[in-house]
Amino acid sequence: MFSSAAFAVDQNSTKPNPKLAEMIAAKDESGKAIMGPEEQTYFNGLNDNLRELLNQAVQKETITRPEHLAALLSLQLRPQKMELVLQNNCLLCHSDSANHSADTLFTLTPAPGATPSHMNLKEVVEDVHFRRGVSCAGCHGGDPTADLGHAHVKEWPEKDRDKNREWIVQFCARCHSDPTFMHQFNPALPTDQLAKFKESPHGRTLLEKHDSRAAQCVSCHGVHGIRPAKDPQSKVYARTVPETCGACHADSKVMAGFTRADGSPLPTTQLAEYRLSVHGQALLGRGDLGAPACNTCHGNHAATPPGIAGVSRSCSLCHSANASLFDGSKHKQAFDRNNWSECAKCHGNHTIAKTNDSMLASGKGSLCGDCHREFAKDNPNCIATADYFRQTITRIDEARNNFSAISEKLAAKGLDVEPISNQLTELTDGLKKSRTHIHSFSRDNFQQVALPAEQAVQNTDALVKKAREEYNSRQVGLAASIGLIGLLMLTIYLKLRRLEKPGE
Amino acid sequence: MTLAGSRMGALSFLNKKPDMNGPGKGGGLLGWLDRRYQLTALTEFLRHKEVPLGSHWMGWYYLGGITLFFFIVQVVTGVLLLMYYQPGETTAYESIRFLTTKVPFGWLIRSIHSWSAHLMIISLVLHMFSTMMLKAYRPPRELTWVSGYLLFLLTLGFGFSGYLLPWNKLAYFATTVGTNIVASVPLLGSWLLQVLRGGQDVTINTLYRFFAGHVVILPLAVVGFIGLHIVFIQRQGMAPPLGAKVAPRGMKFFPSFALRDLLLWLACLMVLLALAVFLPYGPGIPGMDWELGQKADPLAPAYPGIKPEWYFLWEYQLLKEFPPHLFGLEGPQVCLLLIALMFGIWGLIPWLDRRVRRDQPSPAFSDFGWAALLFLTYLTLLAWDIGAGAASGAGDELTALRNIARVCAWWTLGAGALVIVVRYLRYEHRWFLLSGAALLQVTLHGLVGLTYLLAGVISVVLAAVWIVVAHFVGSRTDRRSET
């Protein structure tokens, strides 16, 4: 029986009708309450509107069992979301395990393998469409407020819609390509996804070659748990994009038979390479959302290989200074002549490693040295310039590391290291610029930024010397003070001895 | 004549009236001053003043003077700091930064001020415990103890208020946590917090209050109590060893004792200078680190590992050991009541120690002093952590805390055992019940794994039962021997 003491509700709030009250107080065969304490607390906190909706749902028998009610309350949804759930008869019916088998039942605890992955009750209530009020009928048709009825939309293929996925893009585009319709929900959202998709290799494979292995909307966005791209739980959130793309592109079975433009098989090593790369480590390791994922270089709905010319364009989106210096260099012409991809030639593509100064080495097996020995044999200046770059940068870098360590020690000794820190900032800035200006491959251009850095090295050196002198003078001052105090102590001690000499 | 009576004539020179027609002592300036201020009487007093020599180590007599020396250093360096310090939201931190980086010897002044503050508290604590162990608080010197005890509290106030003045990140959050404790005071808590902070939160208004307290209110109070403390000592003389019925052999205060004092002060100055130059930001242990760091930002989130200065660590740890609720009160409230009770007992020791009032040895109170030291040591080590948490490499916090408690317990037990052995062999002490109870609590908490409070209750109850039974058995034995 329902116990009023169990619910600390306001006297004015809507009371549960007898049916609902009975469900709330129901116990299982072992005498244990079906509603757990968390569900009871959640129920106690519901506002009048939600209580009334629950009363109505119980009255209309869209909620008939205490277990079903407990499952819904256990979602602990915010009032707005709970309101949507309680007004959605489709969801209420399809979340009651007494009415549906695993294929059509939204469940709280999907059994792996036994339950379709898209029938997750927790996910569907988080879906961006559901939250904006599109809900089930938006895609499936029918009337969510009606008690029964399954008038599904006509756009769905009658047969084989799981095997032939071409219909999906057109189906989503009904709304997403309609600017007027989309404006009601999110005016900032583009509506050109289908147009872009059609031009992409994914789109061409699916729509022209009718190969349903190609990715379409649900491959990347999911089905019932679709979230905005900025939601960290979204399949297209920046940190998740590599996994989402890799679901197909790292799977050799899925990718079997797909080829590049030159006819060679499309590799499946990109995800593994990306994970090891400086970009992958920044995005996946450190969570730096500024680091590029697959779509940053390849695009989203129009995802495509960038091509030789496109590589530098992709890189220059972030590394604009390097790209602009390269464009003005002699290398640009040489690379164009040889049809080499600009950045990727030295840095690679998916497996871009963190750069280091040894790349400038001129010996055998080095990046600069090997290339120049092969392609610029008649120009000894090139190797000399590379050597100059490397020596200068190494000198500045070593000075910075050395002075940083010295600065910390001096600070611990209580010396004012602010001027040193300022110079170190200039030095670091100069070092960064110098590394960037290597891409000009010009000694003059490089010197414009390297010389101030070298000047900062000299300034720091002078400041460190000054600080050390200051510390030495402190020690000398201390020694002199201790000497004077010691002398005074000795005098007092001798005086005491003379005063306390027996017989005096 | 009793020892107290022999001192009644001290400071009688204060009653002398000027004798403008008198001869004065000598001519010149001294004679001129003497005729007006009767300096001869003062010098006569100093000439005859003696320091009692007894069975205990003479060194304990110098601790008060050393504390006074550090206080003088605090005043001098404090005044110098005041010449540059500007309290204010945009000036407090900046002025200290300017002082330490740009002003010649500014770094040295701040470093000496900070070192001297900590050394003053160390010497003050040693002075207080030596007075306690030697029973120098016994009649007629109860008020000397009370004035010294109040000076101790005022000095803690100095430490707490001075900590906030640089307006840096560490100070800001430590003061926020520290002042929050006041909120647990029953009934008056929120009002007291408001008064202390000058608002709901620690703001620049709090800084103004702390500044006024640190440079005006507390110095006035401390100077007043130091004056009182010294007048009491001059009036009654230094306490002779316990049991001395007649004036013991003495050392001339002037010049013998005064010159020794001066020697020690100079040695302290030497150590102070060396520490200030070689470790300008402190030794780097928790609660003894005064690197300026970043400016306070009330909007920034508090960072983990905020700890108060080392002399507040035991209170900080004790608060952590209390559960959220106890006996129908909030845990911190009960803890504050306990701390207030402990401080109250400490201040009233001269009246509680009834045996020593009859000039008899009171081993229970000696042991009480040692138990208090062990109690403070264990809590301080727990709060300090002494590296045990990190060294254990424990992943979860609970295991790390257990490791810290175990390591700190071993250290405290080691120190406690050493103290007991030395007291037993060197000083022939035979009463160890309270220090034993303190060590039992350490064992039950640190090694057995009971909660700190449960371990404390068990230890206190066992000690109380022991005392009652011993008293009962003792009374029966006495009655039998009488019959």
Interface residues (C-beta under 8 A of the other chain):
Chain A: A412 K413 G414 D416 E418 R474 Q475 G477 L478 S481 I482 I485 G486 L488 M489 I492 Y493 K495 L496 L499 E500
Chain B: T100 T101 K102 W107 L108 S111 P255 S256 L259 R260 L262 L263 L266 A267 L269 M270 L273 A274 V277 P280 Y281
